[in-house]
Amino acid sequence: MRLRQDQVRVDAARRVLPEGGRAGLDRLADLAARLMGTAGSQVSLLVDHQLVAAGTGVAEVGSIGPLEESLCTVTAALPAGESLVVPDARNDPRVQDLPPVRAGAVGSYLGTALTDGQGQSVGALCVFDPEPRPWARSEIDTLQQLAGSVMTELELSALLRRYEDDRVRFELATEAGGVGTWDWDQKTGELTWDEQLIAMFGYEPDGFGRTIDAFDARLHPDDRPWVNEALQQALDTGGGYDATYRVVWPSGETRWIHARGRCVLDTAGRTTRILGTAYDVTGEREAATLVTRVLEAMPAGFYSLDRDWRFTYVNAVAERLLQSSRDELLGRELWEAFPDAMNSVFEESYREAVRTGEPVSFDAYYPAPLDGWYELRAWPTPDGLSVYFLEVTERRSVQDQAERSARRLALLAGVSADLAGALDTRTATAHLPQLVVPALADFCIVTVVDADGRPGDVGCWHADEEMRPVLERYMHLRMDAMPPDSPAAIALRTGEAIRRNGREVSSLLPPGEARDLAVQLAPREAIVLPMRGRNRTLGLLTVYYAEGTPAREEDLSTAQDVAERVGLALDNARLYGAQQQLAEGLQRSLLTEPPEPDHAEIAVRYLPAAEAARVGGDWYDAFMQPGGTTMLVIGDVVGHDTEAAAAMGQLRGLLRGIATYSDAGPVEVLRGLDTSMTTLQMSTLATAAIARFEQTPDEFARGLTRMRWANAGHLPPLVINPDGSVAELAEWNGDLLLGVDSDVRRRESVVTLDRGATVLLYTDGLVERRDSDLDEGIFRLREALIELAGLPLEELLDELLERLVHGRPDDDVALVAVRLHPQDRPRPPEAGPNRVPSTVPPERIPGA
């Protein structure tokens, strides 16, 4: 609160700060010193410092100093009407510590506050001596009276400054604004003009006659009578004067002047003077004319409305677009001239623009007789509302056509996406009606012919949610109730589109629930579009139109396109199914079930990467040789297509024949296969690993089995020992591939396995990744085997595929694994029944 009071005091002091001459203040300061007989006097103003505005003696006029060091600050802080009376400054605790006192300049002091008209203390008037002295009551009163005079001098000086500032600002404003002033004295007849107005009327300053005749001399002859009449009326009534008229310069140039005046009346109510202003409006008049020419030339409609919604301007294009002349519209209310604009987007938008003061833009349709679409922009003005508009009926038509085309393309894209995402025909087509309705029809039914040639409805949709249960029930009944001469039956037989009246379709159905539902659905028209494949009709797309819904040719064309796409998709799915069955049959013939000998459990897996073919170059095999040994094979033909699969079948057959006829070991089988490939001129390259499981009677007794194996460029086998540890039998880069050099010498390795061990052979699709090398893949495989070692063999292979390739490998994967169960106890159930060829020795029975 104190800070705010101090700021008010400072502002009041700044308002009366003297500028320029200070003669009046100097006289009053000198008078105070002479009347009191003191060595010095001082007038101080207190802003954010002390300013010495006038003084005598040691007081330095114009000097400034800190407020806290001034005796005048103490004076100004006293209550109103009190003076600071100090007979002996050196012994007065109020001032004894202030610098002027300590310096000896002030021994005695008398001061009174300077207070403005609002009671705000702005400074002090004081007198002082270097020596102590008493102060009489009359001296105190005299100083207070002088302080009032000082304050009056300060306020008068400030008032004169403000008056001069206002005068200068007024002159600057009138000059900048091009405004002239005039004063016509009715007693003397003298007409006084300023320089601005003299120049406005084309006079030189020394050529202007100071009478009303000088004004009349410049008036345009056509305007002179009514202008003088307006002036006279203002004089007679004591009222105002407002006129826009033309003046003609000596050069013949015509200027437009707008003048205003006000009468000054005497006590009897008579006009003694008329004062006024005038300014040149020629530019404004020319601009208004230019605007009118622009509005008339513009290729768009324009009209303006006043605050009562009446037409005030209509350009030529607006006349044509609104089908009304200006004479018919000007002064007429918008809502009366165009009643359909009420309670519409026109009224809503116009009123919003006026209410908010912001422009609005919108497109709207106005019915007959205009019957067109318009693009409008309306903006508020001080006088009402201005509206710019174009007819865009043709553009809207093209735009609507483009939007319909975009919707049709989006529909076709949606149909294609659905068909591409599902190979099951029912899944692909059951969702189709929801894409077709309501974009192309009011409701729809899709029919598909099954593998046995029987048609069946698989999906439907209605634009009206309440009618969907009715349509669904009708879909379930209609095929059984449909007679041979129905549109659907004819379309299925002929493959041609059929178009029928809705009542005619309903009448073909026999009496019963199906007919009742058809009547309830009440289609105006039904159109049956065959969904054809390459050589037969695979289904129907039936679209229905209700009363009031036209069957546009563009919609029917799109529906036909949809039907053709679905027909091809159904045909592709049929061909795919046949190809898949063929491929899977080939795969089953090539990848046979393994034998189950000697308490050994064998499990196999094949997972192709090429889903369309279902076969590839990877293969596994497990069979028994004539001597009773079990042989496991894993291989990979270079390539990933049906050609690689065919080569794989040849190699697999050759290897089997060599191994089962010769009873040879792994190295000899690989050498024989290499020789056969060369002899048969096979250009195939392949990798393969062969493991043979052998056992002597002594090994049988000790529960041991030998695995003899050889590797032609394939990944080496992995062994899971009975204790769960995993062993890699060699480096992964084996001997030379098959098909490179039939004379190459291959190596053979032997490892002894305890019963309970598991051996895994696999192809590289299990471990290869695009983002890592083969070593990292083999490491991941070993870690997984350690974690899964305790699982049953079949579960182990399934979990391995899920962990390493997530069931969807980038490359074909083939696995073959054998688990050697102990032979000193009955064959475990998980190993399955003992299945061996009749040409090999039977399994040895424990204890036999």
TORMIPA-803574 format. One line per 10 residues: their letters; for each residue x, y, z of C-alpha. Coordinates in steps of 0.25 Angstrom, whole numbers. Layout:
a) X,Y,Z; ... .
This chain:
mrlrqdqvrv) 0,0,0; 11,9,4; 18,7,-10; 5,10,-17; 4,24,-9; 19,27,-12; 16,24,-27; 4,33,-27; 12,45,-21; 24,43,-31 .
daarrvlpeg) 14,43,-42; 7,56,-37; 21,63,-35; 25,59,-50; 12,65,-55; 17,79,-50; 32,78,-53; 36,92,-59; 41,92,-73; 49,104,-79 .
gragldrlad) 47,117,-72; 46,118,-57; 45,133,-54; 32,132,-46; 38,121,-37; 51,129,-35; 43,142,-31; 35,134,-21; 48,127,-15; 55,141,-14 .
laarlmgtag) 43,147,-8; 43,136,3; 57,139,7; 55,154,7; 43,153,16; 49,143,26; 63,150,25; 70,137,23; 83,133,16; 76,124,6 .
sqvsllvdhq) 63,118,1; 59,106,-8; 47,101,-16; 49,85,-17; 41,75,-24; 41,61,-20; 41,50,-31; 50,38,-29; 60,48,-25; 60,63,-20 .
lvaagtgvae) 60,73,-31; 64,88,-27; 54,96,-36; 58,110,-31; 65,116,-19; 75,126,-14; 88,125,-6; 95,112,-6; 84,105,-13; 88,101,-27 .
vgsigplees) 76,102,-37; 74,89,-45; 83,80,-36; 78,67,-31; 80,58,-19; 76,46,-12; 62,47,-5; 67,41,8; 78,52,10; 68,64,8 .
lctvtaalpa) 61,72,19; 50,75,9; 47,60,9; 44,61,24; 36,73,21; 27,67,11; 24,55,20; 18,63,31; 2,63,32; -5,73,23 .
geslvvpdar) -4,88,28; 8,85,37; 22,92,35; 35,87,39; 41,97,49; 55,94,53; 62,106,61; 75,98,64; 77,87,53; 90,81,60 .
ndprvqdlpp) 82,77,72; 69,73,65; 68,58,64; 59,59,52; 70,65,43; 83,66,51; 89,54,43; 86,59,29; 97,63,21; 94,78,19 .
vragavgsyl) 93,79,34; 106,72,37; 113,80,26; 109,93,33; 100,99,22; 88,98,30; 88,102,45; 73,106,45; 61,102,35; 47,105,33 .
gtaltdgqgq) 39,98,22; 25,95,17; 20,85,8; 15,88,-7; 2,81,-8; -6,80,-21; -21,81,-23; -23,66,-20; -16,68,-6; -4,61,-11 .
svgalcvfdp) 10,66,-6; 19,68,-18; 31,75,-11; 34,87,-1; 37,102,0; 48,105,11; 57,116,16; 69,113,24; 82,120,31; 95,114,35 .
eprpwarsei) 93,118,49; 82,114,59; 70,124,60; 56,124,66; 44,125,56; 32,133,59; 18,129,56; 16,140,46; 28,135,39; 22,121,38 .
dtlqqlagsv) 8,126,33; 15,135,23; 23,123,17; 11,115,16; 4,126,8; 16,127,-1; 16,111,-3; 1,113,-8; 6,123,-19; 18,114,-23 .
mtelelsall) 8,102,-25; -1,111,-33; 11,115,-42; 15,101,-44; 1,96,-48; -1,108,-57; 12,105,-64; 8,90,-66; -6,94,-71; 0,104,-81 .
rryeddrvrf) 9,92,-86; -3,83,-87; -11,93,-95; 1,95,-104; 3,80,-106; -12,79,-109; -12,90,-119; 0,84,-126; -6,70,-127; -19,76,-132 .
elateaggvg) -11,83,-143; -3,71,-147; -16,63,-147; -23,72,-156; -11,73,-165; -9,58,-166; -23,55,-168; -25,66,-178; -36,73,-170; -38,88,-171 .
twdwdqktge) -45,97,-161; -54,109,-163; -61,120,-155; -72,129,-160; -75,140,-151; -90,145,-153; -88,158,-146; -76,163,-155; -79,154,-167; -64,150,-167 .
ltwdeqliam) -61,135,-171; -48,130,-166; -41,118,-172; -28,111,-168; -17,108,-179; -22,94,-181; -36,99,-185; -31,110,-194; -22,100,-202; -34,91,-202 .
fgyepdgfgr) -42,101,-210; -31,105,-219; -27,118,-213; -14,124,-210; -13,129,-196; -12,144,-200; -23,142,-211; -34,137,-201; -45,147,-198; -50,146,-184 .
tidafdarlh) -65,146,-188; -76,135,-191; -74,140,-206; -60,134,-207; -67,120,-203; -79,122,-213; -68,126,-224; -63,112,-223; -76,104,-222; -80,96,-234 .
pddrpwvnea) -92,103,-241; -101,91,-239; -98,90,-225; -98,104,-221; -113,106,-218; -115,94,-209; -102,96,-201; -106,110,-198; -120,106,-194; -114,95,-185 .
lqqaldtggg) -105,106,-178; -116,116,-177; -125,105,-170; -114,102,-160; -113,117,-157; -128,118,-155; -130,106,-147; -116,107,-139; -114,92,-143; -103,85,-150 .
ydatyrvvwp) -99,85,-164; -94,73,-173; -92,74,-188; -84,67,-199; -82,76,-211; -73,79,-222; -63,91,-224; -57,96,-237; -42,100,-237; -38,111,-246 .
sgetrwihar) -31,100,-254; -45,94,-257; -42,82,-248; -54,78,-240; -52,73,-225; -62,67,-216; -62,73,-202; -70,68,-189; -72,79,-179; -79,79,-165 .
grcvldtagr) -82,90,-156; -88,94,-143; -95,107,-138; -91,115,-126; -103,122,-120; -104,134,-111; -113,135,-99; -125,138,-107; -123,126,-116; -118,133,-128 .
ttrilgtayd) -107,128,-136; -94,137,-134; -84,128,-141; -83,115,-149; -71,106,-147; -67,94,-155; -58,85,-163; -56,80,-177; -48,70,-184; -46,65,-198 .
vtgereaatl) -53,52,-202; -50,52,-217; -41,40,-215; -52,33,-207; -63,36,-218; -53,31,-229; -51,18,-221; -65,16,-219; -67,18,-234; -56,8,-237 .
vtrvleampa) -61,-2,-227; -75,-2,-234; -68,-4,-248; -60,-15,-242; -72,-22,-236; -80,-20,-249; -68,-26,-257; -65,-38,-248; -70,-52,-253; -77,-55,-240 .
gfysldrdwr) -90,-51,-234; -89,-41,-223; -100,-34,-215; -100,-26,-202; -111,-26,-191; -114,-15,-180; -116,-18,-166; -131,-21,-169; -127,-32,-179; -131,-23,-191 .
ftyvnavaer) -123,-23,-204; -115,-10,-205; -106,-14,-217; -107,-25,-228; -97,-27,-239; -100,-32,-253; -96,-46,-251; -104,-47,-238; -116,-42,-247; -114,-54,-256 .
llqssrdell) -111,-64,-246; -123,-60,-237; -132,-59,-249; -137,-45,-244; -134,-31,-248; -128,-20,-239; -141,-13,-240; -148,-25,-234; -138,-27,-223; -133,-14,-218 .
grelweafpd) -140,-10,-205; -146,-24,-204; -144,-33,-192; -136,-45,-195; -145,-55,-188; -157,-50,-196; -150,-50,-210; -144,-64,-207; -153,-71,-197; -146,-85,-198 .
amnsvfeesy) -134,-78,-192; -141,-77,-178; -138,-89,-168; -127,-94,-177; -112,-93,-178; -113,-79,-184; -120,-73,-173; -112,-80,-162; -99,-76,-169; -103,-62,-171 .
reavrtgepv) -108,-60,-157; -95,-66,-152; -86,-56,-159; -94,-44,-154; -94,-50,-140; -79,-53,-139; -74,-43,-148; -66,-53,-156; -67,-57,-171; -74,-71,-174 .
sfdayypapl) -72,-80,-186; -81,-91,-190; -87,-99,-202; -102,-100,-203; -113,-104,-212; -125,-95,-215; -138,-102,-221; -146,-98,-233; -147,-88,-239; -132,-86,-237 .
dgwyelrawp) -130,-102,-236; -115,-101,-234; -103,-102,-225; -95,-89,-221; -82,-87,-214; -84,-75,-205; -75,-66,-196; -82,-55,-187; -75,-45,-179; -81,-35,-169 .
tpdglsvyfl) -79,-20,-172; -83,-8,-164; -95,-6,-172; -100,-21,-173; -95,-33,-180; -87,-35,-194; -89,-48,-201; -80,-53,-213; -85,-65,-220; -83,-75,-232 .
evterrsvqd) -92,-85,-238; -85,-99,-236; -95,-108,-241; -87,-114,-252; -75,-115,-243; -83,-122,-232; -88,-132,-243; -74,-135,-247; -69,-135,-233; -81,-145,-229 .
qaersarrla) -77,-153,-241; -62,-154,-236; -66,-157,-222; -75,-168,-227; -64,-173,-236; -54,-173,-224; -65,-181,-215; -66,-191,-226; -51,-192,-227; -50,-193,-212 .
llagvsadla) -61,-204,-212; -53,-212,-223; -40,-210,-215; -48,-215,-202; -53,-227,-210; -39,-231,-215; -33,-229,-202; -43,-239,-196; -42,-249,-207; -27,-248,-206 .
galdtrtata) -27,-250,-191; -35,-263,-190; -34,-275,-199; -46,-282,-193; -57,-278,-202; -68,-277,-192; -59,-268,-183; -56,-260,-196; -70,-258,-200; -78,-257,-187 .
hlpqlvvpal) -73,-243,-185; -75,-238,-199; -90,-233,-197; -85,-223,-186; -76,-217,-197; -87,-216,-207; -98,-211,-198; -101,-199,-198; -91,-195,-208; -97,-202,-220 .
adfcivtvvd) -111,-207,-215; -121,-207,-204; -118,-222,-201; -111,-233,-206; -109,-249,-206; -97,-256,-210; -98,-271,-215; -86,-281,-217; -86,-294,-224; -79,-305,-216 .
adgrpgdvgc) -70,-316,-220; -82,-325,-223; -88,-314,-232; -99,-310,-222; -102,-295,-221; -103,-290,-207; -105,-276,-201; -93,-272,-192; -95,-257,-189; -105,-246,-189 .
whadeemrpv) -107,-231,-184; -117,-221,-184; -116,-206,-183; -127,-205,-173; -123,-211,-160; -137,-215,-156; -138,-223,-169; -125,-231,-167; -132,-243,-159; -143,-244,-169 .
lerymhlrmd) -133,-245,-181; -124,-255,-173; -136,-264,-171; -140,-262,-186; -126,-266,-190; -127,-279,-183; -140,-283,-189; -140,-277,-203; -131,-287,-211; -140,-299,-206 .
amppdspaai) -152,-292,-211; -147,-286,-224; -153,-292,-236; -145,-296,-248; -150,-284,-256; -145,-274,-245; -135,-264,-249; -124,-270,-240; -126,-284,-247; -126,-278,-261 .
alrtgeairr) -113,-270,-258; -106,-282,-252; -110,-290,-265; -107,-280,-275; -96,-271,-269; -104,-259,-273; -108,-247,-264; -123,-247,-261; -132,-234,-258; -146,-236,-252 .
ngrevssllp) -157,-228,-246; -157,-231,-231; -172,-235,-230; -169,-244,-242; -158,-251,-234; -167,-252,-221; -178,-258,-230; -169,-270,-235; -168,-275,-221; -178,-285,-216 .
pgeardlavq) -187,-281,-205; -180,-282,-191; -170,-275,-182; -160,-272,-193; -171,-264,-202; -176,-257,-189; -162,-252,-186; -159,-248,-201; -172,-240,-200; -167,-233,-187 .
lapreaivlp) -154,-230,-193; -162,-223,-205; -150,-221,-215; -154,-212,-227; -144,-219,-235; -135,-231,-234; -122,-233,-243; -115,-246,-243; -100,-246,-247; -93,-259,-250 .
mrgrnrtlgl) -79,-260,-243; -72,-268,-254; -58,-275,-254; -50,-279,-266; -60,-289,-272; -72,-290,-262; -81,-282,-253; -77,-283,-239; -87,-274,-232; -97,-262,-232 .
ltvyyaegtp) -97,-248,-227; -111,-244,-226; -114,-229,-224; -127,-223,-220; -133,-209,-221; -144,-203,-212; -155,-193,-217; -149,-180,-219; -135,-185,-221; -130,-184,-236 .
areedlstaq) -122,-195,-242; -111,-187,-248; -103,-193,-259; -90,-189,-253; -94,-196,-240; -98,-209,-248; -85,-208,-256; -77,-208,-243; -86,-219,-237; -83,-227,-250 .
dvaervglal) -68,-224,-248; -69,-229,-234; -76,-242,-238; -65,-245,-249; -54,-243,-239; -61,-252,-229; -63,-262,-240; -48,-262,-243; -44,-263,-228; -53,-275,-226 .
dnarlygaqq) -47,-282,-238; -33,-279,-233; -37,-284,-220; -42,-297,-227; -30,-298,-235; -21,-296,-223; -28,-306,-215; -26,-316,-226; -12,-313,-227; -10,-314,-212 .
qlaeglqrsl) -16,-327,-212; -7,-332,-223; 5,-326,-217; 2,-332,-203; 0,-345,-210; 14,-344,-216; 20,-340,-203; 14,-352,-196; 19,-361,-207; 33,-355,-206 .
lteppepdha) 34,-354,-191; 30,-367,-185; 27,-371,-171; 39,-377,-163; 41,-391,-158; 41,-394,-143; 53,-404,-140; 61,-408,-128; 54,-400,-118; 57,-388,-126 .
eiavrylpaa) 47,-377,-127; 48,-369,-140; 41,-356,-143; 41,-347,-155; 36,-333,-159; 36,-326,-172; 32,-311,-173; 32,-304,-187; 35,-289,-189; 27,-289,-202 .
eaarvggdwy) 13,-290,-197; 7,-290,-211; 16,-302,-216; 16,-310,-202; 29,-317,-207; 43,-313,-208; 58,-318,-209; 59,-322,-195; 57,-337,-191; 58,-347,-180 .
dafmqpggtt) 58,-362,-180; 59,-374,-170; 59,-388,-174; 66,-401,-170; 76,-409,-178; 76,-424,-181; 86,-427,-169; 76,-420,-159; 83,-407,-157; 75,-394,-157 .
mlvigdvvgh) 79,-383,-166; 75,-368,-165; 77,-358,-177; 76,-343,-177; 78,-336,-191; 76,-322,-198; 76,-321,-213; 80,-307,-218; 68,-299,-222; 54,-296,-216 .
dteaaaamgq) 44,-300,-227; 37,-312,-233; 49,-315,-241; 57,-316,-228; 46,-325,-222; 47,-334,-235; 62,-335,-233; 60,-338,-219; 51,-350,-222; 61,-355,-232 .
lrgllrgiat) 73,-354,-222; 65,-360,-210; 61,-372,-219; 75,-375,-224; 80,-374,-209; 70,-383,-204; 72,-393,-215; 88,-393,-213; 86,-394,-198; 76,-405,-197 .
ysdagpvevl) 82,-414,-208; 97,-413,-204; 96,-412,-189; 107,-402,-190; 112,-392,-180; 109,-377,-181; 122,-374,-189; 120,-385,-199; 105,-381,-201; 110,-366,-203 .
rgldtsmttl) 121,-371,-213; 111,-380,-220; 101,-368,-221; 111,-359,-227; 115,-369,-237; 100,-371,-241; 98,-356,-243; 110,-355,-252; 106,-368,-260; 91,-363,-261 .
qmstlataai) 97,-349,-265; 89,-342,-254; 93,-327,-253; 87,-326,-239; 96,-321,-227; 92,-326,-213; 96,-328,-199; 94,-340,-190; 97,-346,-177; 95,-361,-174 .
arfeqtpdef) 95,-368,-161; 95,-383,-159; 92,-389,-145; 100,-402,-143; 100,-412,-131; 108,-425,-128; 103,-435,-118; 113,-430,-108; 108,-415,-110; 94,-420,-108 .
argltrmrwa) 98,-426,-95; 105,-414,-90; 93,-404,-95; 102,-397,-106; 100,-394,-120; 110,-389,-130; 106,-378,-140; 114,-378,-153; 112,-365,-161; 117,-358,-173 .
naghlpplvi) 114,-344,-178; 114,-338,-192; 114,-323,-190; 103,-324,-180; 101,-319,-165; 106,-329,-156; 97,-337,-146; 94,-333,-132; 94,-343,-120; 86,-341,-108 .
npdgsvaela) 92,-350,-97; 84,-357,-87; 89,-346,-76; 83,-335,-85; 96,-329,-90; 97,-327,-105; 109,-331,-114; 112,-326,-128; 119,-337,-135; 128,-328,-145 .
ewngdlllgv) 130,-315,-151; 118,-311,-159; 125,-310,-173; 126,-325,-177; 132,-332,-189; 129,-327,-204; 114,-326,-209; 108,-338,-217; 109,-335,-232; 122,-328,-232 .
dsdvrrresv) 133,-339,-233; 129,-354,-233; 144,-358,-230; 145,-350,-217; 149,-358,-205; 139,-356,-194; 141,-358,-179; 133,-367,-169; 132,-364,-154; 128,-374,-143 .
vtldrgatvl) 122,-370,-129; 117,-379,-118; 104,-375,-112; 97,-379,-99; 83,-384,-99; 74,-372,-96; 82,-363,-106; 75,-355,-117; 81,-352,-130; 76,-340,-139 .
lytdglverr) 78,-338,-154; 73,-325,-160; 74,-316,-172; 79,-301,-172; 65,-295,-172; 64,-298,-157; 76,-289,-153; 78,-279,-164; 73,-265,-163; 75,-252,-172 .
dsdldegifr) 80,-244,-160; 90,-254,-154; 100,-264,-159; 100,-279,-158; 109,-281,-146; 99,-272,-138; 87,-281,-143; 94,-294,-139; 97,-288,-125; 82,-284,-124 .
lrealielag) 78,-298,-127; 88,-304,-117; 82,-295,-106; 68,-299,-110; 72,-314,-110; 77,-313,-96; 64,-307,-91; 55,-317,-98; 64,-330,-96; 54,-336,-86 .
lpleelldel) 42,-335,-95; 36,-347,-103; 42,-347,-116; 30,-343,-124; 28,-331,-115; 42,-328,-116; 42,-326,-131; 29,-318,-130; 34,-308,-120; 47,-307,-127 .
lerlvhgrpd) 40,-302,-140; 32,-293,-132; 44,-286,-125; 53,-285,-136; 44,-282,-148; 31,-279,-142; 24,-290,-151; 27,-281,-163; 41,-283,-168; 48,-274,-179 .
ddvalvavrl) 53,-287,-185; 49,-301,-185; 52,-309,-172; 53,-324,-171; 56,-332,-158; 59,-346,-155; 62,-351,-141; 64,-364,-134; 63,-367,-119; 70,-380,-114 .
hpqdrprppe) 61,-385,-103; 68,-396,-94; 67,-410,-99; 67,-417,-86; 52,-414,-83; 39,-415,-91; 38,-405,-103; 32,-392,-98; 18,-388,-102; 23,-375,-108 .
agpnrvpstv) 32,-382,-118; 20,-388,-124; 19,-403,-129; 31,-410,-135; 30,-408,-150; 41,-414,-159; 42,-420,-173; 40,-435,-174; 54,-436,-181; 62,-432,-169 .
pperipga) 64,-439,-156; 54,-437,-145; 56,-428,-133; 63,-434,-122; 55,-437,-110; 60,-434,-96; 64,-447,-89; 63,-455,-101 .
